[in-house]
Amino acid sequence: MRILLIDDDDTFTAMMAEYLESEGFACERAHDPLGGLERALSGRFDAVVLDVMMPQLDGMELLRRLRRQSALPVVMLTAKGDSIDRVVGLELGADDYLPKPVYPRELVARLRAVLRRVQSDPPAANDKSELAIGPLRIAPAKREAWLRERLLVLTGTEFDLLLQLARLPGDAITKDELSERALRRPREPYDRSVDVHISNLRQKLGAAGGGVEIETVRAIGYRLRAPA
């Protein structure tokens, strides 16, 4: 797996690259945000690790520009305790986040989880059947979803959340279950990742014409249904 580290801290990226390479990843480093964006759009990488605080172009704006053209998985690095940055990053399409200082083992675990989410699981890859809920169609093997015959442009995390909800239409699925099944990690206390990704999904479903709804089940989680 090829990883691009975009961070202006040369010492930090050198240390992280060395650790990631010891874990079997191929790494490149970019200390210039604009150069990092260009390389991220080159199609040569499987995921990006992106710092929020950088000169000239901060990580949020870089992510915004990247998402206009690419669904490349992104793990954002935020200031420790800065929940606002994390929420905004997720709203802009980040797949996951980690607070600094970053523990290399945890970064590896998060990267592997994100990469597993964007690669078809063996059962899904062998399953050629499609799911249909009202005007929504999902092809798990192709990792594509259409609403009213319009292809939805989803991040890997958004697709996996939608797929989990669609497999049990009408049933309430807890946030803990969605985090385990779609984000591939346990949900942490006060973790809003699932909520923010669901909010993004709702906006995309609405923009595509609606016809299916993701309902909030109070104190539990979410469910997908197609109103009569």
Summary of the structure (lengths in Angstrom):
residues: 228
radius of gyration: 17.6
end to end distance: 44.5
largest distance: 57.4
contacts: 726
relative contact order: 0.11
helix: 42%
strand: 22%
